[in-house]
Amino acid sequence: MLQDFSGQNLKGRSFRGTNLTGANFSYADLPGVDFTNAKLRGTKFTGAKTGLQCHWVIGRVFMTLSVQGGIMLMLLSLVAIILIEIRSQNL
């Protein structure tokens, strides 16, 4: 039986090593979903929303910029990320 995840909010879910052959993820919300070693042959992702979860992006930006010592750049990047997140939620 084919699995239907269409339109579902699956943020941060793990499908690690799962057989998802022919599954339907159309228009699903998939930021941060782990498909490591999953079988995805024939799987549909039409219109799916993907990407990293916002807190992962912020954490990575802080780590990268703090290592380089760019405190002002780090703050400006944080403001940019927040504005992008607000804009994406208003679409």
C-alpha positions as CSV (number, residue, x, y, z in Angstrom):
1,M,0.0,0.0,0.0
2,L,1.3,3.4,-1.0
3,Q,1.9,5.9,1.9
4,D,0.2,9.3,1.6
5,F,1.7,12.2,3.5
6,S,0.3,14.9,1.2
7,G,-0.4,18.2,2.8
8,Q,0.8,17.1,6.2
9,N,3.1,19.1,8.6
10,L,6.1,16.8,9.0
11,K,8.7,19.3,10.3
12,G,11.7,17.6,11.9
13,R,10.4,14.1,11.4
14,S,12.8,11.2,10.7
15,F,12.3,8.8,7.9
16,R,15.8,7.5,8.3
17,G,16.2,4.1,6.5
18,T,12.5,3.9,5.7
19,N,11.1,2.4,2.5
20,L,9.1,5.3,1.0
21,T,8.9,3.9,-2.5
22,G,6.0,5.6,-4.3
23,A,5.0,7.7,-1.3
24,N,3.2,11.0,-1.8
25,F,4.7,14.1,0.0
26,S,2.9,16.6,-2.3
27,Y,2.3,19.9,-0.7
28,A,3.7,18.6,2.7
29,D,5.7,20.8,5.0
30,L,9.1,19.1,5.2
31,P,11.7,21.5,6.8
32,G,14.3,19.5,8.7
33,V,13.0,16.1,7.7
34,D,15.6,13.4,7.7
35,F,15.5,11.1,4.6
36,T,19.0,9.6,5.2
37,N,19.2,6.2,3.6
38,A,15.5,6.2,2.8
39,K,14.2,4.5,-0.4
40,L,12.6,7.3,-2.4
41,R,12.1,5.7,-5.8
42,G,8.9,7.1,-7.4
43,T,8.2,9.3,-4.4
44,K,6.3,12.5,-5.2
45,F,7.3,15.9,-3.7
46,T,5.2,18.2,-5.9
47,G,4.8,21.6,-4.1
48,A,6.4,20.4,-0.9
49,K,8.0,23.0,1.3
50,T,11.6,22.1,2.3
51,G,14.6,23.6,4.0
52,L,16.1,23.8,7.5
53,Q,14.2,24.7,10.5
54,C,14.7,28.3,11.5
55,H,16.5,27.5,14.8
56,W,19.0,25.3,13.0
57,V,19.8,28.1,10.6
58,I,20.2,30.6,13.4
59,G,22.5,28.3,15.3
60,R,24.7,27.7,12.3
61,V,25.0,31.4,11.6
62,F,25.9,32.2,15.2
63,M,28.6,29.5,15.2
64,T,30.1,30.5,11.9
65,L,30.2,34.2,12.7
66,S,31.3,33.9,16.3
67,V,34.3,31.8,15.2
68,Q,35.2,34.6,12.8
69,G,34.7,37.2,15.4
70,G,32.1,39.2,13.5
71,I,29.7,40.2,16.2
72,M,28.2,43.1,14.3
73,L,27.8,40.9,11.2
74,M,26.3,38.2,13.4
75,L,23.6,40.6,14.7
76,L,22.8,41.9,11.2
77,S,22.5,38.3,10.0
78,L,20.1,37.5,12.9
79,V,17.9,40.4,11.9
80,A,17.9,39.3,8.3
81,I,16.9,35.7,9.3
82,I,14.1,37.0,11.5
83,L,12.8,39.2,8.7
84,I,13.0,36.4,6.2
85,E,11.1,34.1,8.6
86,I,8.4,36.7,9.2
87,R,8.0,37.3,5.5
88,S,7.8,33.5,4.7
89,Q,5.0,33.1,7.3
90,N,3.0,35.9,5.8
91,L,3.0,34.4,2.3
